[in-house]
């Protein structure tokens, strides 16, 4: 019964931190009493000065503010704080609903205002609405950010059962519970973002945002605004990606492309766990896990003076090196099958057959573009209805490797997955990216 009461106003309120600002002890205590059982954290401030001090020390999702206070109105204080660096949602409490106050509240970015006296459910509904809108704006912003990114490759799970990829997966499991920054290295297309997303999903931050930023795709004059946020003289505020990722994981890809002045600011964020938006006067506390990636030799780049040595040592605590696809050829069957199914379904086109000759040629190829190259080739092939000439064939295997048919390679691979799944064919089919009937048919062919 108590759980129902707590969750009645939604997850946004349940996960929120709220600051109550009012000079009347009775009102502060009343609000704390009704909010505390329903949200993560509630703190009180008896004056504008105390509220400023609280905001300097911690981040709050919502500020519930009385307008009439000694020496300074709540709206005047809020107007000042917007310029200093206040990105929280605000609800104004007032006993006087005049037009001038309403207009000024809108201009100052107040999410809602509640007339005194009010009932408990009125303030709770107002708080839940404000926080829901805040979360919706964040989700829309992050969705837009993802859609404008490279897309596709970085949204899957870490696939494969080769020794190399199993070692990566085991390492991710060991480091997932810890907040330490992680640096992913490896050639382009090896799946560094996939591994970063996998690490996030294994951690206790899995329910929070995962925000991926490719530093090479943002112009140097905009990257500080995009990451840290912005406050300008027109009282315009832009929440940076650091704040949008609050509580979750921020993945900075192509970190070597970050401008030097932004590197210095990032180092300060990593050391202090606080961010100062461009143009702001206040540092905002952060609760983030940072993941980084590069396809460059960072030690060499540092030696050339093109990347800060102190930042390199700060992010190079835990390193995950992603293996190239040519060293994990046994994973190609699983990856190619999955990509064919994905593109066949999303494009509404027939799936291509992976006969033995195609797969044999896949395993012989060096794949300089790694998993990304394989995925792009599969997409193009599904659209055209055939594989490129260098991979296609009549299904007959010739040459020096004809002694070991690819069917035997496939059999060993499927049997290895079945062993990992303790003989559970449904789970093995899920990992392989094929149907249960395919696994059953293969096992029947092999008399397993």
C-alpha positions in Angstrom: 0.0 0.0 0.0 2.8 2.3 0.8 4.5 1.6 -2.5 1.4 2.6 -4.4 1.3 5.9 -2.5 5.0 6.6 -3.3 4.7 5.7 -7.0 1.3 7.5 -7.5 3.0 10.6 -9.0 5.4 8.7 -11.2 9.1 7.9 -11.5 10.1 11.5 -12.4 9.1 12.6 -8.9 10.4 9.4 -7.2 13.9 10.0 -8.6 14.1 13.7 -8.1 16.1 15.9 -5.8 14.1 19.0 -4.6 15.1 22.2 -2.9 12.3 24.0 -0.9 13.0 27.7 -0.4 10.6 29.6 2.0 11.2 31.8 5.0 8.3 30.3 6.9 9.3 27.2 8.9 5.8 25.8 8.9 5.6 25.8 5.0 9.1 24.3 4.7 8.3 21.5 7.1 4.9 20.9 5.4 6.4 20.6 2.0 9.3 18.4 3.2 6.8 16.1 5.0 4.7 15.5 1.8 7.7 15.3 -0.6 10.2 13.3 1.4 8.4 9.9 1.1 7.8 10.4 -2.6 11.2 11.6 -3.9 14.9 10.8 -3.6 16.1 13.9 -1.7 14.6 17.0 -0.2 16.5 19.9 1.3 15.3 23.2 2.8 16.5 26.8 2.6 15.1 29.6 4.8 16.4 32.5 2.7 17.7 33.3 -0.8 21.2 33.4 0.5 20.9 29.9 2.0 19.3 28.7 -1.2 22.3 30.1 -3.2 24.7 28.2 -0.9 22.7 25.0 -1.3 22.8 25.3 -5.1 26.6 25.9 -5.0 27.0 22.6 -3.3 24.6 20.3 -5.0 22.4 19.9 -8.1 18.6 19.9 -7.7 16.1 18.8 -10.3 13.4 21.1 -9.0 13.3 24.2 -6.8 10.0 25.0 -5.1 10.3 28.7 -4.3 8.2 31.2 -2.3 7.9 34.6 -4.0 7.5 36.8 -0.9 10.6 36.6 1.2 12.6 39.2 3.3 14.9 41.6 1.3 14.4 39.9 -2.0 11.4 38.4 -3.9 11.7 34.8 -5.1 11.5 36.0 -8.8 14.3 38.5 -8.4 16.5 35.9 -6.8 15.6 33.4 -9.6 16.4 36.0 -12.3 19.9 36.4 -10.7 20.4 32.7 -10.5 19.6 32.1 -14.1 22.5 34.3 -15.1 24.8 32.7 -12.5 23.9 29.2 -13.6 20.6 27.6 -12.5 19.3 24.9 -14.8 16.8 23.4 -12.4 13.0 23.4 -13.0 11.2 25.9 -10.7 7.7 26.2 -9.2 6.7 29.5 -7.7 4.4 29.7 -4.6 2.5 32.9 -4.2 -0.5 34.3 -2.5 -1.0 37.0 -5.1 -1.8 35.9 -8.7 -1.6 39.3 -10.4 -0.8 39.6 -14.1 2.6 41.2 -13.6 3.8 38.4 -11.4 2.6 35.8 -13.9 4.3 37.5 -16.8 7.6 37.9 -14.9 7.4 34.2 -13.9 7.1 33.1 -17.5 10.0 35.3 -18.5 12.1 33.9 -15.8 11.5 30.3 -16.8 9.1 29.2 -14.0 7.6 25.9 -14.9 4.4 26.4 -12.8 3.1 28.5 -10.0 0.8 27.5 -7.2 -1.5 29.8 -5.3 -1.4 29.8 -1.5 -3.1 28.2 0.3 -2.9 24.9 -1.5 -3.5 21.2 -0.8 -0.8 18.6 -0.8 -2.0 17.0 -4.0 -1.8 20.4 -5.8 1.9 20.8 -5.1 2.6 17.2 -5.8 0.9 17.3 -9.1 2.7 20.5 -10.1 6.0 19.0 -9.1 5.3 15.8 -11.1 4.2 17.7 -14.2 7.3 20.0 -14.1 9.7 17.0 -13.7 7.9 15.0 -16.4 8.3 17.9 -18.8 11.9 18.2 -17.9 12.5 14.5 -18.6 10.6 14.7 -21.8 12.7 17.6 -23.0 15.9 15.7 -22.1 14.7 12.5 -23.8 13.8 14.5 -27.0 17.1 16.3 -27.0 19.0 13.0 -26.5 17.0 11.3 -29.2 17.7 14.2 -31.6 21.4 14.0 -30.7 21.4 10.2 -31.4 19.6 10.7 -34.7 22.1 13.3 -35.8 25.0 11.1 -34.9 26.5 8.3 -37.0 23.7 5.9 -35.9 23.3 2.2 -36.5 26.5 0.4 -35.5 26.6 1.7 -31.9 23.2 0.7 -30.8 23.5 -3.1 -30.7 25.0 -5.5 -28.2 28.5 -6.9 -28.1 28.2 -10.0 -30.3 30.5 -13.0 -30.8 31.9 -16.0 -29.0 35.5 -15.9 -30.2 38.2 -16.0 -27.5 39.1 -12.4 -28.2 35.6 -11.0 -27.8 34.9 -13.2 -24.7 37.9 -11.7 -23.1 36.5 -8.2 -23.8 33.1 -9.2 -22.4 34.7 -10.7 -19.2 36.8 -7.5 -18.7 33.7 -5.4 -19.1 31.9 -7.4 -16.4 34.8 -6.9 -14.0 35.0 -3.1 -14.4 31.3 -2.4 -14.8 30.5 -1.9 -11.0 33.3 0.7 -10.7 33.0 4.5 -11.5 36.6 4.7 -12.9 36.9 6.2 -16.5 37.5 3.6 -19.2 39.4 4.2 -22.5 38.4 2.0 -25.5 41.1 1.6 -28.1 41.1 -0.1 -31.5 40.8 0.5 -35.2 37.8 2.2 -36.7 34.8 -0.1 -36.9 35.8 -2.6 -34.2 32.8 -1.7 -32.1 34.2 0.6 -29.4 30.8 2.3 -28.9 29.0 -1.1 -28.8 31.4 -2.2 -26.1 30.8 1.1 -24.2 27.0 0.7 -24.4 27.5 -2.9 -23.2 29.5 -1.7 -20.2 26.8 0.9 -19.4 24.1 -1.8 -19.5 26.1 -4.0 -17.1 26.5 -1.1 -14.6 24.2 0.2 -11.9 23.6 3.2 -14.2 21.8 1.1 -16.8 18.5 2.8 -16.2 20.0 6.3 -16.7 21.0 8.0 -20.0 23.9 6.8 -22.2 25.1 9.8 -24.2 27.5 9.3 -27.0 29.5 12.2 -28.4 31.8 12.0 -31.4 34.2 14.9 -30.9 35.3 14.8 -34.5 31.8 15.8 -35.7 31.3 18.9 -33.7 33.1 22.1 -34.8 35.7 23.4 -32.4 33.8 26.6 -31.8 30.7 24.7 -30.7 32.0 21.8 -28.8 32.3 23.6 -25.4 28.7 24.8 -25.7 27.5 21.4 -26.6 29.3 19.6 -23.8 29.2 22.1 -20.9 26.1 24.2 -21.7 25.7 27.9 -22.2 24.3 31.0 -20.6 24.4 34.2 -22.6 23.5 37.8 -21.9 20.0 37.4 -23.2 19.2 35.0 -20.4 19.2 32.1 -22.9 20.2 28.8 -21.3 21.3 25.6 -23.0 21.7 22.5 -21.0 24.9 20.8 -22.2 25.3 17.1 -22.8 27.0 16.7 -19.4 23.8 17.8 -17.7 21.6 15.7 -20.0 23.6 12.6 -19.1 23.3 13.3 -15.4 23.3 10.1 -13.4 24.3 8.0 -16.4 27.3 7.6 -18.7 28.9 10.0 -21.1 30.9 8.4 -24.0 33.4 10.7 -25.7 34.5 9.1 -29.0 37.5 10.4 -31.1 38.7 12.1 -27.9 42.0 13.0 -29.7 40.0 15.4 -31.9 39.0 17.6 -28.9 40.4 21.1 -29.0 43.1 21.8 -26.4 41.2 24.4 -24.4 38.3 22.0 -24.1 40.7 19.3 -23.0 41.7 21.5 -20.1 38.1 22.1 -19.1 37.4 18.3 -19.3 40.4 17.6 -17.1 38.9 19.9 -14.5 35.5 18.2 -14.7 37.1 14.8 -14.2 39.1 15.9 -11.2 36.3 18.0 -9.5 33.2 16.2 -10.7 31.7 19.6 -11.4 30.9 21.4 -14.7 30.7 25.2 -15.3 28.5 26.1 -18.4 30.1 28.6 -20.7 29.1 32.1 -19.4 28.1 30.8 -16.0 29.5 31.8 -12.6 28.6 28.6 -10.8 30.0 25.1 -11.0 27.3 22.4 -11.1 28.0 19.1 -9.4 28.0 16.1 -11.7 27.2 12.4 -11.2 28.6 10.8 -14.3 30.7 7.9 -15.5 33.0 8.9 -18.3 34.0 6.5 -21.1 36.4 7.5 -23.9 37.5 6.1 -27.3 40.1 6.6 -29.9 41.5 4.8 -32.9 44.8 6.7 -32.6 48.0 5.8 -30.6 47.4 8.3 -27.8 50.9 7.9 -26.4 52.3 8.9 -29.7 49.9 11.9 -30.0 50.9 13.0 -26.5 54.6 12.8 -27.4 53.9 15.0 -30.5 52.3 17.6 -28.2 48.8 17.3 -29.8 47.1 15.9 -26.7 47.5 16.9 -23.0 49.6 14.5 -21.1 47.8 15.1 -17.8 44.4 14.4 -19.5 45.9 11.2 -21.1 47.0 9.9 -17.7 43.6 10.8 -16.2 41.6 8.8 -18.7 44.1 6.0 -19.2 43.3 4.1 -16.0 41.4 1.2 -17.4 41.9 0.3 -21.1 39.8 -2.0 -23.3 41.4 -2.8 -26.6 38.9 -3.9 -29.2 40.2 -6.7 -31.5 40.0 -6.3 -35.3 37.5 -8.5 -37.1 40.3 -10.4 -38.9 41.4 -12.0 -35.6 37.9 -13.2 -34.8 36.7 -14.7 -38.0 34.6 -17.3 -36.2 32.3 -14.4 -35.2 31.6 -13.5 -38.8 28.8 -16.1 -39.2 26.9 -14.7 -36.2 27.5 -11.1 -37.2 26.6 -11.5 -40.9 23.5 -13.5 -40.0 22.3 -10.9 -37.6 22.9 -8.0 -40.0 21.0 -9.8 -42.8 18.0 -10.3 -40.6 18.1 -6.7 -39.4 18.2 -5.2 -42.8 15.8 -7.6 -44.3 13.3 -6.7 -41.6 13.8 -2.9 -41.6 14.0 -2.5 -45.4 11.3 -5.0 -46.1 13.5 -6.9 -48.6 14.2 -10.7 -48.9 17.1 -12.1 -46.8 20.2 -13.2 -48.6 21.4 -16.8 -48.3 24.8 -17.2 -46.6 26.0 -20.3 -48.5 29.3 -22.0 -47.7 31.3 -20.3 -50.4 30.2 -16.8 -49.4 31.1 -17.5 -45.7 34.4 -19.0 -46.7 35.3 -15.9 -48.7 34.1 -13.8 -45.8 36.6 -15.6 -43.5 39.4 -15.2 -45.9 38.9 -11.4 -46.3 40.9 -9.0 -44.2 38.1 -6.6 -43.3 40.2 -3.4 -43.0 37.0 -1.6 -41.9 36.2 -4.3 -39.4 32.6 -4.8 -38.2 31.4 -1.5 -39.7 32.6 -2.6 -43.1 30.8 -6.0 -42.7 27.6 -4.3 -41.7 27.8 -1.8 -44.6 28.5 -4.6 -47.1 25.5 -6.6 -45.8 23.2 -3.5 -46.1 24.3 -2.8 -49.6 23.9 -6.5 -50.6 20.4 -6.8 -49.2 19.3 -3.7 -51.1 20.9 -5.0 -54.4 19.7 -8.6 -53.8 23.2 -10.1 -54.2 26.7 -10.0 -52.7 29.5 -8.3 -54.5 31.3 -10.5 -57.1 34.4 -11.0 -54.8 32.1 -12.6 -52.2 29.5 -14.4 -54.3 29.7 -17.8 -55.8 27.7 -20.9 -56.7 28.0 -22.4 -53.2 30.9 -24.8 -54.2 34.1 -24.4 -52.2 37.4 -24.7 -54.1 41.0 -24.1 -53.4 43.4 -25.2 -50.7 40.9 -24.9 -47.9 38.4 -27.2 -49.5 39.6 -30.0 -47.1 37.7 -28.3 -44.2 34.3 -27.4 -45.4 32.8 -24.2 -43.9 29.9 -26.4 -42.7 32.4 -28.0 -40.3 33.5 -24.5 -39.1 29.8 -23.6 -38.6 29.2 -26.8 -36.8 32.0 -26.2 -34.3 30.8 -22.6 -33.8 27.2 -23.6 -33.1 28.2 -26.5 -30.9 30.4 -24.1 -28.9 27.5 -21.7 -28.4 25.3 -24.7 -27.3 27.9 -25.7 -24.8 27.9 -22.1 -23.4 24.1 -22.3 -23.1 24.1 -25.7 -21.4 22.3 -27.2 -24.4 19.5 -24.6 -24.4 18.8 -24.3 -28.1 16.4 -21.3 -27.8 19.1 -19.3 -26.0 21.8 -20.5 -28.5 19.6 -19.3 -31.4 19.1 -15.9 -29.7 22.9 -15.5 -29.4 23.5 -16.7 -32.9 20.9 -14.3 -34.3 19.0 -17.2 -36.1 15.7 -18.9 -35.6 15.3 -21.9 -33.2 14.3 -24.0 -36.3 17.6 -23.3 -37.9 19.5 -24.6 -34.9 17.2 -27.7 -34.7 17.7 -28.4 -38.4 21.5 -28.1 -38.1 21.5 -30.4 -35.1 19.4 -33.0 -36.9 21.7 -32.8 -39.9 24.7 -33.5 -37.5 22.8 -36.1 -35.5 23.3 -34.2 -32.3 
